[in-house]
Each structure stands twice: as structure tokens, then as C-alpha cells.
């Protein structure tokens, strides 16, 4: 009986906490003198509820559709959520422009969802843990699209588009002091396209996971991984597409930076790996055959069903490689691999790809082709 009473009280406490969570509104036509409780009495500023001391764990700020000119402001947030009750800032159609940074500050357990952030210096910049950035678009950013600093642990960036950004790096993950290292950050199902500088810069943080992302047309390294003051930072790369990078896919400061990688697709990069990295299980080489608008694999794409299970939802027999899972699961008629060459020193390894029981046919050009009958 005692256990039943305790369980019942715990459930009632959870229901009570949820029932007291508040929703505030922000509108392009709002006013910070309003109470923010309804769309008709919405605030004008993204951080009005936070700066007024109204926000509590579990609260939600709904930003109504429209364009918001932030006038080069640093829009800071200081109120944290909890592991079970984050503070959420969400929209279905808000476009934020001309910010120094649109979301930033020192806070933990924050969710930022659905925003288009354009023509700004920085999109999201937090010193804190458990920050989730989901379903956002970052376009024409001149410095950093997303920056996590200090104890940047438990960060999640998912289903975001990073487009035509010109800063030295697009994403920064930086443990900047001897006590703040950061770990267990996940980037999944994101599209990076037209990045002038380094796509992802990692300094002094460990256990960063990059699953099912697509990187297209990067003007520098896709990853630069620096050990900083953290011994043996670990980075895991699986089910990603790396295409059209002007430098190596990965640059790491030294072998102390541990990189685990498999089931990635490489195409038309200056160097497919970097330093002493070698081909890994499931790696593919060639044109991923993506729809140029949706970045979805087209019928016959080699990336369909060629990934490894990392815990994300997928169609077919196995996950696709890349950010967008195909709906049609028509398998390719030809699977193409090639030998990896190490700069001017000749072949260093061969990549073997299996397609059912079909044998490989090697042509005079050195490509390995595996014919696969239609429907298999």
C-alpha cells in the first residue's frame, strides 16, 4: 500500500507541474508591455518573458509567424529548464533577421524549434548544456550558425539546414576552460550546403556523434578537430554524405583526437579522409545521386539501405546514408566503389562492397562495379 501511495503522489506531482506550465506568445505586432498570455496580447521581443522573470521550467514561448528584424541585437536568455521540463521556444513560420545573435546566453535545458534565422552574424550561441536546436534553417550567416561553449554537454542539433554561410566555421563546439569540456553531443539529419569556411569546428570536447548528415560544397575542411586541453576527444561519424569539400573531410590536430567512422559516402572531395585515417567498414565512394532540391536520394541511388543502424527511424532493410531517408526503396542497378589513393603515394587500401550474392566486376578504369538486377 505504501508503494502505491508514493507512486500516486509522484504521478499527481508530475500532472500538477505540467498543469502549471505557462505558454507565452510573441508577435511581429506585439508589445512588451502586454502580458504575453494570448496571441492578441503577445510580446514583441523573443526574450521578453525571460527578461521579465516570468519563465519557469516547462514553459513554452510560441513565436507567431512573420518577419522579425532584430536590429543587430544580442538576444540573451538566462532562465534554464530541467532535464524533464525544458523551456521551449517554438514557431511555425517566424523568420529572424539581422541579429548579432538570435538566441544566446548562459542557460541549460532549452529547446529552439522551427525558426529560420537569416542575414545575421550568429544564429544560436549558448554556454550551457542540454540545448536542443530542431527543424531550424540558418541562411547567410556571417560568423557562426550554432556555437556551444563551456560545459556543452548533451546538445542536440537535428533536422536543420545550414545554407550559404560565410564565417570561418559554421558550427562550433568548444570546451574552453580546464573545467569545462563538454561531451555527448549529437548532430543528426542535418544538411550543410554552401559553407564557405569549416563546417564543424570541435575543440576540447569528447563524445560528439554525427549521424546521417549531408555535407555539400564546403569551402574548407568539413571537420576540424582540435584536442585543446581535453585528452583524447572522441568523434563518431556514421551514415554521413561528404561531397565537394575543397579540403580534407577531416583535419585533426594529432592522433590523440580519436575518430570512429563507418558507412559514410564520399564524392568529389579534395581529400576523402585526412592525416592517417583509413577507409572503414561500409564506406562508399561515388555520386550519391540526390535530388537537388530536397536532397533526397533518387531512385537508383547507391546510398539507399547502405547505412548502419544508429537508433534513428528508417525505411527498408537498413538506414540510408545521408540526412534524408528515401521513401521509395528501389535499389541501384550499379554499385560503384573505388580504391582510395593517398595523395601521390599510390593506392593504400581497397574498399569492398557486397550486394547480396553478386560478384564484383572490375573494369580497366579501376572501378569496382556490382550489377544488381532490378527489384533486388
C-alpha positions in Angstrom: 0.0 0.0 0.0 2.8 2.4 0.9 4.4 1.9 -2.6 1.1 2.6 -4.3 0.6 5.8 -2.3 4.1 7.0 -3.2 3.6 6.2 -6.9 0.3 8.0 -6.9 1.8 11.1 -5.2 4.6 11.2 -7.8 2.1 11.0 -10.6 0.0 13.8 -9.1 3.1 16.0 -8.7 4.0 15.4 -12.3 0.5 16.2 -13.5 0.4 19.3 -11.3 3.7 20.6 -12.6 2.6 20.1 -16.2 -0.7 21.9 -15.5 1.1 25.0 -14.2 3.4 25.2 -17.2 2.7 28.5 -19.0 2.6 29.4 -22.7 3.6 32.9 -23.7 3.3 34.5 -27.2 5.5 36.7 -29.3 4.2 38.6 -32.4 5.7 40.9 -35.0 2.9 43.3 -34.0 3.3 42.7 -30.2 4.2 44.9 -27.4 6.5 44.1 -24.4 4.1 46.0 -22.2 1.5 43.3 -22.9 1.0 40.2 -20.6 2.0 37.8 -23.4 -0.7 35.2 -22.4 -2.6 35.3 -25.8 -1.8 35.9 -29.4 -3.7 39.2 -29.1 -1.7 40.3 -26.1 1.7 39.0 -27.3 5.1 40.3 -26.5 7.3 41.9 -29.2 10.6 40.5 -28.1 11.7 36.9 -28.2 13.2 37.1 -24.7 10.5 39.4 -23.1 9.1 36.6 -20.8 12.6 35.6 -19.8 13.8 39.1 -19.0 10.7 39.9 -17.0 11.3 36.9 -14.8 8.2 35.1 -15.9 9.7 31.9 -17.3 9.9 28.7 -15.3 10.9 25.1 -16.3 8.4 23.5 -18.6 7.1 26.9 -20.0 6.7 27.4 -23.7 7.1 30.6 -25.8 5.2 30.5 -29.1 6.6 32.9 -31.7 3.9 33.7 -34.2 4.7 33.7 -38.0 6.2 36.7 -39.6 9.5 38.5 -40.1 11.3 39.9 -37.0 14.1 42.5 -37.6 16.3 42.1 -34.6 18.3 45.2 -35.4 21.7 43.7 -34.6 20.6 42.8 -31.1 22.2 40.1 -28.9 19.0 38.3 -27.7 20.0 36.7 -24.4 18.3 34.1 -22.3 19.1 33.3 -18.7 16.4 31.0 -17.3 17.0 27.3 -17.5 14.7 24.4 -17.7 15.3 21.0 -16.2 16.1 17.6 -17.7 12.4 16.7 -17.7 10.9 20.1 -18.2 12.9 22.2 -20.7 12.0 25.7 -21.6 10.8 25.7 -25.3 10.9 28.5 -27.9 9.0 27.3 -30.9 7.4 28.7 -34.1 5.7 27.6 -37.3 6.8 30.4 -39.7 8.9 33.0 -37.8 11.9 34.5 -39.7 14.5 36.2 -37.6 16.8 38.6 -39.4 19.7 41.0 -38.7 20.8 39.7 -35.3 24.1 39.8 -33.6 22.8 36.5 -32.3 19.2 35.4 -32.3 19.4 33.0 -29.3 22.2 33.0 -26.7 23.3 33.4 -23.2 24.0 31.1 -20.2 21.3 28.6 -19.7 20.6 24.8 -19.7 17.8 22.7 -21.0 16.5 24.9 -23.7 14.6 23.8 -26.9 14.7 26.0 -30.0 12.4 24.7 -32.7 11.3 25.7 -36.2 13.0 29.1 -36.7 14.5 30.5 -39.9 17.5 32.7 -38.9 18.9 34.7 -41.8 21.3 37.5 -42.6 22.8 37.6 -39.1 26.2 37.4 -37.5 25.3 34.3 -35.3 22.3 32.1 -35.0 22.5 30.3 -31.7 25.2 30.8 -29.2 24.9 29.2 -25.7 27.2 28.4 -22.8 25.3 25.6 -21.2 24.2 22.0 -21.5 21.2 20.1 -23.0 20.4 22.7 -25.7 18.3 21.3 -28.5 18.1 23.0 -31.9 15.5 21.3 -34.1 13.9 22.0 -37.5 15.7 25.3 -38.0 17.1 27.0 -41.1 20.3 29.1 -40.9 21.0 31.1 -44.0 23.5 33.7 -44.9 25.2 33.7 -41.5 28.4 35.7 -41.4 30.1 34.2 -38.3 28.6 31.1 -36.6 25.3 29.3 -37.2 25.5 27.4 -34.0 28.0 27.8 -31.2 28.2 25.7 -28.0 30.8 26.7 -25.4 32.0 25.7 -21.9 30.2 22.7 -20.4 28.5 22.0 -23.7 27.1 18.5 -22.9 24.0 16.8 -24.1 23.5 19.2 -27.0 21.3 18.0 -29.9 21.1 19.6 -33.3 18.6 17.7 -35.6 16.8 18.2 -38.9 18.4 21.6 -39.5 19.5 23.3 -42.8 22.7 25.3 -42.8 22.9 27.3 -46.1 25.3 29.7 -47.7 27.1 30.7 -44.6 30.4 32.6 -44.8 32.0 32.5 -41.4 35.3 30.8 -40.5 33.2 27.9 -39.3 29.5 27.1 -39.4 29.2 25.0 -36.2 31.5 25.4 -33.1 31.7 23.0 -30.2 34.2 24.3 -27.8 35.2 23.3 -24.2 37.1 26.5 -23.4 38.5 26.0 -19.9 40.2 23.4 -17.8 37.0 22.5 -16.1 34.5 22.8 -19.0 35.0 20.1 -21.5 31.6 19.1 -22.9 30.6 15.6 -24.1 27.7 13.5 -25.5 26.6 15.9 -28.2 24.5 14.6 -31.2 24.1 16.1 -34.7 21.7 14.1 -36.8 19.7 14.5 -40.1 21.2 18.0 -40.8 22.0 19.4 -44.3 25.1 21.6 -44.7 25.2 23.3 -48.1 27.4 26.1 -49.5 29.5 26.6 -46.3 32.5 28.9 -47.1 34.6 28.0 -44.1 35.0 24.9 -41.9 31.6 23.2 -41.5 32.2 21.9 -37.9 35.0 23.0 -35.6 35.5 20.9 -32.4 37.8 22.0 -29.6 38.4 20.1 -26.4 35.2 18.2 -26.3 34.6 14.5 -26.3 32.0 12.0 -27.5 30.5 14.1 -30.3 28.3 12.0 -32.6 27.4 12.9 -36.2 24.8 10.6 -37.7 23.0 10.8 -41.1 24.1 14.3 -42.0 24.7 15.6 -45.6 27.6 18.0 -46.3 27.6 19.5 -49.8 30.0 22.2 -51.2 32.3 23.1 -48.3 35.0 25.6 -48.9 37.4 24.3 -46.3 37.6 21.2 -44.1 34.3 19.6 -43.2 35.6 18.8 -39.7 38.5 20.4 -37.8 39.1 18.5 -34.6 41.5 20.0 -32.0 42.4 18.3 -28.7 42.6 21.6 -26.8 43.0 20.8 -23.1 41.0 17.6 -23.2 42.8 14.4 -23.6 41.7 12.2 -26.5 38.5 13.9 -27.7 36.3 11.3 -29.4 34.2 12.0 -32.5 31.9 9.4 -34.2 30.9 9.8 -37.9 28.3 7.4 -39.3 25.9 7.4 -42.2 27.0 10.8 -43.5 27.4 12.1 -47.1 30.6 14.2 -47.7 30.7 15.8 -51.1 32.5 18.6 -52.8 34.8 19.7 -50.0 37.7 22.0 -51.1 40.0 20.4 -48.4 40.0 17.1 -46.5 36.8 15.8 -45.0 38.6 15.6 -41.6 41.5 17.5 -40.2 42.6 16.6 -36.7 45.4 18.2 -34.8 47.0 14.9 -33.8 46.3 11.3 -33.4 45.2 12.0 -29.8 41.9 13.0 -31.3 40.1 9.7 -31.7 37.7 9.4 -34.6 35.4 6.4 -35.2 33.8 6.3 -38.6 31.9 3.9 -40.9 29.2 3.7 -43.5 29.9 7.2 -44.9 29.7 8.3 -48.6 32.5 10.3 -50.2 32.3 12.2 -53.5 34.5 14.7 -55.3 36.4 15.9 -52.2 39.9 17.3 -52.3 40.9 14.5 -49.9 38.4 12.0 -48.7 40.0 11.4 -45.3 42.8 13.2 -43.6 46.0 12.7 -41.6 46.3 8.9 -41.0 42.6 8.0 -41.3 41.8 4.9 -43.5 38.7 3.6 -45.2 36.3 1.9 -42.8 33.5 -0.7 -42.9 30.7 0.3 -45.2 32.3 3.4 -46.7 31.1 4.2 -50.3 32.7 6.4 -53.0 30.8 8.0 -55.9 27.9 10.2 -56.8 25.2 9.8 -54.0 22.5 10.8 -56.6 20.4 13.3 -54.6 17.5 15.4 -55.7 19.0 18.9 -56.0 16.0 20.5 -54.2 15.1 18.1 -51.4 18.5 16.3 -51.1 16.6 13.1 -51.0 18.2 10.0 -52.7 16.6 9.4 -56.1 15.6 6.0 -57.3 18.8 4.0 -58.0 20.9 6.0 -55.5 23.7 3.9 -54.0 23.1 5.3 -50.5 19.7 3.6 -50.2 19.7 0.9 -47.5 23.5 1.2 -47.2 23.8 2.7 -43.7 24.2 1.2 -40.3 21.6 1.3 -37.5 22.3 4.2 -35.1 18.9 4.2 -33.5 17.1 6.5 -35.9 13.9 5.6 -37.8 14.4 4.3 -41.3 12.6 2.7 -44.2 13.6 -0.6 -45.9 16.2 -3.1 -44.8 18.7 -0.6 -43.4 19.1 3.1 -43.0 20.0 5.2 -46.0 23.3 7.2 -45.8 22.7 10.9 -45.6 20.3 13.4 -43.9 17.1 12.5 -45.7 15.6 9.0 -45.8 14.2 8.0 -49.1 10.6 6.9 -49.4 11.0 4.7 -52.5 13.4 1.9 -51.8 14.3 1.0 -55.4 17.8 -0.4 -55.2 20.6 0.7 -57.5 21.4 -1.1 -60.7 25.1 -0.5 -60.2 27.0 0.0 -57.0 30.4 1.7 -57.5 33.4 1.7 -55.3 37.0 2.7 -55.9 40.4 2.3 -54.3 41.4 5.1 -52.0 44.6 6.9 -53.1 46.8 8.7 -50.7 47.9 11.9 -52.4 50.9 11.0 -54.6 51.8 7.7 -52.9 49.5 5.3 -54.8 46.7 3.0 -53.6 46.7 2.4 -49.8 43.5 0.3 -49.4 40.7 -1.2 -51.3 37.0 -0.9 -50.3 34.9 -4.0 -50.7 31.1 -3.7 -51.1 28.8 -6.6 -51.0 25.4 -6.7 -52.7 23.7 -9.9 -51.8 25.5 -12.8 -53.6 26.5 -10.8 -56.6 30.2 -10.8 -57.6 32.2 -7.6 -58.4 33.4 -6.8 -61.9 36.5 -4.6 -62.1 36.9 -2.6 -65.3 40.0 -1.1 -66.9 39.4 2.2 -65.1 39.9 0.5 -61.7 36.3 0.9 -60.6 34.5 -2.0 -58.9 31.0 -2.5 -60.3 28.4 -4.8 -58.9 25.5 -5.4 -61.2 22.2 -5.8 -59.3 19.1 -7.0 -61.2 16.1 -4.7 -60.9 13.9 -5.4 -57.9 16.6 -6.7 -55.7 
